[in-house]
Amino acid sequence: MSSSTDPGSSAGRIVVGVDGSEQSEQALRWATRMSLATGAQIDAVIAWHVPVGYGGAYLPESWSPKDDARATLTRTVDAVFAAGRPTGMRLLVRQGPATQALLDAGRGAEMLIVGSRGRGGFAGLLLGSVSAACAQHAGCPVLIVR
């Protein structure tokens, strides 16, 4: 599912952050529009990590956060593209905090697209911490989808 190609080396890419939220579904839809307009391929990226506060004793032995992330990514992409994924779309599962994974994947991309708020955050915030950090630090244009 994850390509062995370094995402920073491809030209003509649009990177979109996916976390299973409605906002990330909207981000995928926008990525499709931008891909059609520019001819760029889409890299759908999900990140996973075990927060520092959790130890192995607190997590079920059978749980794999990587597999869980891959399932969320696949489920979200399939929900958005029921009729078929865009040609050349890659599904990338990255370990680490979401902001860093998206910034790394966005190196050399034409655009980074993220939802305004994902699975984390507080209801009163208009812009999530991941989207705000990506907008501030990305080396490419960032589209934040509400």
Secondary structure as GFF3:
##gff-version 3
##sequence-region A 1 146
A	DSSP	three_ten_helix	7	9	.	.	.	ID=ss1
A	DSSP	beta_strand	13	17	.	.	.	ID=ss2
A	DSSP	alpha_helix	22	38	.	.	.	ID=ss3
A	DSSP	beta_strand	41	48	.	.	.	ID=ss4
A	DSSP	three_ten_helix	56	58	.	.	.	ID=ss5
A	DSSP	alpha_helix	65	80	.	.	.	ID=ss6
A	DSSP	beta_strand	90	95	.	.	.	ID=ss7
A	DSSP	alpha_helix	98	105	.	.	.	ID=ss8
A	DSSP	beta_strand	111	115	.	.	.	ID=ss9
A	DSSP	alpha_helix	129	137	.	.	.	ID=ss10
A	DSSP	beta_strand	142	145	.	.	.	ID=ss11
###
